[in-house]
């Protein structure tokens, strides 16, 4: 309960003290209130009367500029999210290569680029799923070429890298989408991760992205055009307690992308990191799409539309709002930590019930 605070000599001051009590709710607030009641403290209006008018004008100008900047930022966000046209993807090259292309975001991105006239090379682990995805895309987009390659990125050694190199050698690869990745089975403390889980986080998220980029990049440099889209995560933007290994792996991708974005610009290659929040996929363990957790198809429409724009983007509008909220909440790390602790508790309870 907020502490009752004594009135001051103006409504603004009274309201300010009430807000302190409302949000702090600590014993020290009561002491501040008692001091305010017994001491002669000038109200805001009285203090303002003693300020030099030129200072007031400068402060008003600064405040106005801040408001203008905020308004322009909102307008720019509306434009980039809803009104800005997508790039002509075929200017980058004839083929798009997508990893993790049989499910979720990867499959949806491949579909969306095929609809834009791009030929697509689907890369994933399971041959049967690749055949099904290839058949679906060919049926929906008969005018484009679709190919597939079965690769297990959990052990992306020199032999498998050579297979990828051979598959793209005769293709004008214009876009590479590094989508394949894994997360935790449920939130865990870092010391609870098994060696296999830690290895999988690094192999699937970091090594796959690094080596696929190195395989596709020479051709793009030679042709002086191309786009690379690396999938990061909102977990890379802020500390994500109980997902430390995943957050760190995606953080590597984020920083590599930001650096390459600068390096490769002069060579005609756009390098971008997309940082989605929750999407209704198997990886996220979300079955039904919602406003804040869109379907893969909904996300992919925004994701493909963002290719070629910006170094780090979160293209889906609701994700942008969520990231903005996290950026202005001073205790966001604690909010995320508590959320993950709740998910962890439910997962452990579910595991315990299965054992019983």
C-alpha positions as CSV (number, residue, x, y, z in Angstrom):
1,X,0.0,0.0,0.0
2,X,1.3,3.5,-0.8
3,X,2.1,5.6,2.2
4,X,-0.1,8.6,3.0
5,X,1.9,11.7,2.2
6,X,1.2,15.2,3.4
7,X,0.0,17.8,1.0
8,X,2.3,20.5,-0.3
9,X,1.7,24.0,-1.5
10,X,0.8,23.1,-5.1
11,X,-1.0,20.3,-6.8
12,X,2.1,19.3,-9.0
13,X,4.3,18.9,-5.9
14,X,1.5,16.8,-4.1
15,X,1.2,14.6,-7.1
16,X,5.0,14.1,-7.3
17,X,5.2,13.0,-3.7
18,X,2.3,10.7,-4.2
19,X,4.1,9.1,-7.2
20,X,7.2,8.5,-5.1
21,X,5.1,6.8,-2.5
22,X,3.1,4.8,-5.0
23,X,6.1,3.3,-6.8
24,X,8.7,3.1,-4.0
25,X,6.6,2.0,-1.1
26,X,9.7,1.9,1.2
27,X,10.3,3.3,4.8
28,X,12.6,5.9,3.4
29,X,9.7,7.5,1.5
30,X,7.9,8.1,4.8
31,X,10.9,9.9,6.2
32,X,11.1,12.1,3.1
33,X,7.4,12.9,3.5
34,X,7.8,13.8,7.1
35,X,10.7,16.1,6.2
36,X,8.6,17.7,3.5
37,X,5.9,18.4,6.0
38,X,8.2,20.1,8.6
39,X,10.6,21.9,6.4
40,X,10.0,24.9,4.2
41,X,10.4,23.4,0.8
42,X,9.5,25.7,-2.2
43,X,7.1,24.2,-4.7
44,X,8.0,23.7,-8.3
45,X,6.2,26.9,-9.4
46,X,8.2,29.0,-6.9
47,X,11.5,27.4,-8.0
48,X,10.7,28.1,-11.6
49,X,10.0,31.8,-10.9
50,X,13.6,32.2,-9.8
51,X,15.2,30.8,-13.0
52,X,16.6,33.1,-15.6
53,X,14.2,33.3,-18.6
54,X,17.0,32.5,-21.0
55,X,17.6,29.2,-19.2
56,X,13.9,28.5,-19.4
57,X,14.0,29.2,-23.2
58,X,16.9,26.9,-23.7
59,X,15.3,24.1,-21.7
60,X,12.1,24.6,-23.7
61,X,14.0,24.3,-26.9
62,X,15.8,21.2,-25.8
63,X,12.4,19.7,-24.7
64,X,10.9,20.6,-28.0
65,X,13.7,19.0,-30.0
66,X,13.4,15.8,-27.9
67,X,9.7,15.7,-28.7
68,X,10.3,16.3,-32.4
69,X,12.9,13.5,-32.4
70,X,10.5,11.1,-30.7
71,X,7.7,11.9,-33.1
72,X,10.0,11.4,-36.1
73,X,11.2,8.1,-34.7
74,X,7.6,6.9,-34.3
75,X,6.8,8.0,-37.9
76,X,9.9,6.3,-39.2
77,X,9.0,3.1,-37.4
78,X,5.5,3.2,-38.9
79,X,6.9,3.7,-42.4
80,X,9.6,1.0,-42.2
81,X,7.1,-1.5,-40.6
82,X,4.0,-1.0,-42.7
83,X,4.7,1.3,-45.7
84,X,8.2,0.7,-47.0
85,X,8.4,-1.5,-50.1
86,X,10.6,-4.6,-50.0
87,X,13.7,-4.8,-52.1
88,X,13.8,-6.5,-55.5
89,X,15.5,-9.7,-54.2
90,X,16.5,-10.9,-57.7
91,X,19.0,-8.0,-57.9
92,X,21.2,-9.9,-55.4
93,X,21.2,-13.1,-57.5
94,X,19.1,-15.9,-58.8
95,X,19.3,-18.3,-55.9
96,X,18.5,-18.1,-52.1
97,X,20.0,-20.7,-49.8
98,X,18.1,-21.3,-46.6
99,X,19.3,-23.5,-43.7
100,X,16.8,-25.1,-41.3
101,X,14.3,-25.0,-44.2
102,X,11.9,-27.8,-43.4
103,X,10.1,-26.2,-40.4
104,X,9.1,-22.9,-38.9
105,X,10.7,-19.6,-39.9
106,X,13.2,-21.2,-42.4
107,X,10.5,-22.9,-44.4
108,X,8.3,-19.8,-44.4
109,X,11.2,-17.6,-45.5
110,X,11.9,-20.0,-48.4
111,X,8.3,-19.9,-49.4
112,X,8.2,-16.1,-49.3
113,X,11.3,-15.7,-51.4
114,X,10.0,-18.2,-53.9
115,X,6.9,-16.1,-54.2
116,X,9.2,-13.2,-55.0
117,X,10.7,-15.1,-57.9
118,X,13.8,-16.5,-56.2
119,X,15.1,-20.0,-56.8
120,X,15.6,-21.7,-53.5
121,X,18.1,-24.3,-52.2
122,X,16.7,-25.9,-49.0
123,X,19.2,-27.3,-46.5
124,X,18.2,-29.2,-43.5
125,X,18.8,-32.6,-41.8
126,X,15.9,-34.8,-42.7
127,X,15.7,-36.0,-46.4
128,X,12.0,-36.8,-46.2
129,X,11.1,-33.4,-44.8
130,X,13.2,-31.7,-47.5
131,X,11.4,-33.6,-50.2
132,X,8.0,-32.6,-48.8
133,X,9.0,-28.9,-48.5
134,X,10.4,-28.9,-52.0
135,X,7.2,-30.4,-53.4
136,X,5.1,-27.8,-51.5
137,X,7.1,-24.9,-52.8
138,X,7.2,-26.2,-56.4
139,X,3.4,-26.6,-56.3
140,X,2.9,-23.1,-55.0
141,X,5.5,-21.4,-57.2
142,X,5.9,-23.5,-60.4
143,X,8.0,-20.8,-62.1
144,X,11.0,-21.1,-59.8
145,X,13.6,-23.8,-59.3
146,X,13.8,-25.6,-56.0
147,X,16.6,-27.9,-54.9
148,X,17.5,-29.5,-51.5
149,X,20.5,-30.8,-49.7
150,X,20.5,-33.0,-46.5
151,X,23.0,-31.7,-44.0
152,X,23.3,-32.3,-40.3
153,X,24.6,-29.1,-38.8
154,X,25.2,-30.7,-35.4
155,X,28.5,-32.0,-36.9
156,X,29.2,-29.7,-39.7
157,X,32.7,-31.0,-40.5
158,X,34.9,-30.6,-43.6
159,X,33.1,-33.4,-45.5
160,X,29.7,-31.8,-45.1
161,X,31.1,-28.4,-45.9
162,X,32.5,-29.8,-49.1
163,X,29.0,-31.0,-50.0
164,X,27.6,-27.6,-49.5
165,X,30.4,-26.0,-51.5
166,X,29.7,-28.4,-54.4
167,X,25.9,-27.7,-54.3
168,X,26.3,-24.0,-54.6
169,X,29.3,-23.9,-57.0
170,X,27.1,-23.7,-60.1
171,X,24.5,-21.4,-58.6
172,X,24.2,-17.6,-58.6
173,X,23.7,-17.4,-54.9
174,X,22.3,-14.0,-54.1
175,X,20.8,-14.5,-50.6
176,X,22.0,-16.7,-47.7
177,X,19.6,-17.2,-44.8
178,X,21.3,-18.7,-41.8
179,X,18.3,-19.8,-39.9
180,X,19.2,-23.2,-38.4
181,X,19.6,-23.2,-34.7
182,X,18.6,-24.7,-31.3
183,X,17.8,-23.4,-27.9
184,X,17.4,-24.9,-24.5
185,X,14.8,-27.7,-23.8
186,X,13.7,-25.3,-21.0
187,X,15.3,-22.5,-19.0
188,X,18.3,-23.8,-17.0
189,X,21.1,-22.4,-14.9
190,X,24.4,-22.5,-16.9
191,X,26.0,-25.1,-14.6
192,X,23.1,-27.5,-15.3
193,X,23.7,-27.7,-19.0
194,X,25.2,-31.0,-20.2
195,X,28.3,-31.1,-22.3
196,X,26.2,-32.3,-25.3
197,X,23.7,-29.4,-24.8
198,X,26.5,-26.8,-24.8
199,X,28.1,-28.4,-27.8
200,X,24.8,-28.4,-29.7
201,X,24.3,-24.7,-28.9
202,X,27.7,-23.8,-30.3
203,X,27.5,-26.1,-33.3
204,X,24.0,-25.4,-34.4
205,X,23.9,-21.6,-33.7
206,X,27.5,-20.4,-34.1
207,X,29.5,-22.8,-36.3
208,X,26.7,-23.4,-38.8
209,X,26.4,-19.6,-39.4
210,X,30.2,-19.0,-39.5
211,X,30.9,-21.8,-42.0
212,X,27.9,-21.3,-44.2
213,X,28.8,-17.6,-44.5
214,X,32.4,-18.5,-45.4
215,X,31.2,-20.9,-48.1
216,X,28.7,-18.5,-49.7
217,X,30.7,-15.2,-49.3
218,X,33.5,-15.7,-51.9
219,X,30.9,-16.0,-54.8
220,X,29.1,-12.9,-53.6
221,X,32.4,-11.0,-53.4
222,X,33.3,-12.0,-56.9
223,X,29.9,-10.9,-58.2
224,X,29.9,-7.8,-56.1
225,X,26.4,-8.3,-54.9
226,X,24.5,-10.4,-52.3
227,X,22.7,-10.4,-49.0
228,X,23.3,-12.5,-45.9
229,X,20.6,-12.8,-43.3
230,X,21.7,-14.2,-39.9
231,X,19.0,-15.1,-37.4
232,X,19.8,-13.9,-34.0
233,X,17.4,-13.5,-31.1
234,X,16.0,-10.9,-28.7
235,X,18.0,-12.9,-26.2
236,X,21.2,-11.5,-27.8
237,X,20.1,-7.9,-27.2
238,X,19.7,-8.1,-23.5
239,X,20.9,-10.4,-20.7
240,X,18.7,-13.5,-20.6
241,X,19.2,-15.3,-17.3
242,X,18.6,-19.0,-17.5
243,X,19.3,-18.9,-21.2
244,X,22.9,-17.8,-20.9
245,X,24.4,-20.3,-23.4
246,X,21.8,-19.5,-26.0
247,X,22.0,-15.8,-25.4
248,X,25.8,-15.9,-25.7
249,X,25.7,-17.9,-28.9
250,X,23.2,-15.5,-30.5
251,X,25.2,-12.6,-29.2
252,X,28.2,-13.9,-31.2
253,X,26.1,-13.9,-34.3
254,X,24.8,-10.4,-33.6
255,X,28.3,-8.9,-33.2
256,X,29.7,-10.8,-36.1
257,X,26.8,-9.5,-38.3
258,X,27.2,-5.9,-37.1
259,X,30.9,-6.0,-38.0
260,X,30.4,-7.6,-41.3
261,X,27.7,-5.2,-42.2
262,X,30.3,-2.4,-42.2
263,X,33.0,-4.6,-43.8
264,X,31.0,-5.9,-46.7
265,X,29.0,-2.7,-47.6
266,X,31.8,-1.5,-49.9
267,X,31.8,-4.9,-51.7
268,X,28.1,-4.7,-52.5
269,X,27.0,-7.2,-49.9
270,X,24.3,-6.5,-47.3
271,X,24.7,-8.4,-44.0
272,X,21.8,-8.3,-41.6
273,X,20.8,-9.9,-38.3
274,X,17.1,-10.4,-37.6
275,X,16.1,-10.6,-34.0
276,X,12.7,-12.1,-33.6
277,X,11.0,-12.7,-30.3
278,X,8.5,-15.6,-29.9
279,X,7.1,-17.1,-33.1
280,X,4.7,-20.0,-33.2
281,X,7.2,-22.8,-34.0
282,X,8.4,-26.1,-32.7
283,X,11.6,-24.5,-31.5
284,X,9.6,-22.1,-29.4
285,X,7.1,-24.8,-28.3
286,X,4.2,-22.6,-29.3
287,X,1.4,-24.3,-31.1
288,X,-1.0,-21.4,-31.7
289,X,-0.1,-18.1,-33.3
290,X,-1.1,-14.9,-31.6
291,X,-0.6,-11.2,-31.9
292,X,2.7,-11.3,-30.0
293,X,3.8,-14.8,-31.3
294,X,2.9,-14.7,-35.1
295,X,2.8,-17.7,-37.4
296,X,6.0,-18.4,-39.3
297,X,4.3,-17.2,-42.5
298,X,3.3,-13.9,-40.9
299,X,6.8,-13.4,-39.6
300,X,8.4,-14.4,-42.9
301,X,6.4,-11.8,-44.8
302,X,7.9,-9.1,-42.6
303,X,11.3,-10.8,-42.5
304,X,11.7,-11.0,-46.3
305,X,10.4,-7.4,-46.6
306,X,13.3,-6.3,-44.4
307,X,16.1,-7.9,-46.3
308,X,18.5,-5.2,-47.5
309,X,17.5,-2.7,-44.8
310,X,19.5,-2.2,-41.7
311,X,22.2,-4.2,-39.8
312,X,20.0,-5.3,-36.9
313,X,16.2,-5.5,-37.3
314,X,13.2,-6.9,-35.7
315,X,10.8,-6.7,-38.6
316,X,7.5,-7.9,-37.1
317,X,5.7,-4.9,-35.6
318,X,4.5,-6.5,-32.3
319,X,8.1,-7.6,-31.6
320,X,9.3,-4.0,-32.1
321,X,6.8,-2.8,-29.5
322,X,7.9,-5.5,-27.0
323,X,11.6,-4.7,-27.5
324,X,10.8,-1.0,-27.0
325,X,9.0,-1.8,-23.8
326,X,12.0,-3.9,-22.5
327,X,14.4,-1.0,-23.4
328,X,12.6,1.5,-21.2
329,X,11.8,-0.7,-18.2
330,X,14.8,-0.2,-15.8
331,X,14.2,-3.7,-14.2
332,X,13.8,-5.6,-17.5
333,X,16.5,-8.1,-16.6
334,X,14.6,-9.1,-13.5
335,X,11.3,-9.3,-15.5
336,X,13.0,-11.7,-18.0
337,X,14.6,-13.7,-15.2
338,X,11.3,-14.1,-13.3
339,X,9.6,-15.1,-16.5
340,X,12.2,-17.8,-17.2
341,X,12.0,-19.0,-13.6
342,X,8.3,-19.5,-14.1
343,X,8.8,-21.5,-17.4
344,X,11.5,-23.5,-15.7
345,X,9.2,-24.4,-12.7
346,X,6.4,-25.5,-15.1
347,X,8.8,-27.6,-17.2
348,X,10.3,-29.3,-14.1
349,X,6.8,-30.0,-12.7
350,X,5.8,-31.6,-16.1
351,X,9.0,-33.8,-16.1
352,X,8.3,-34.9,-12.5
353,X,4.7,-35.9,-13.4
354,X,5.9,-38.0,-16.3
355,X,8.3,-39.9,-14.0
356,X,5.5,-40.6,-11.6
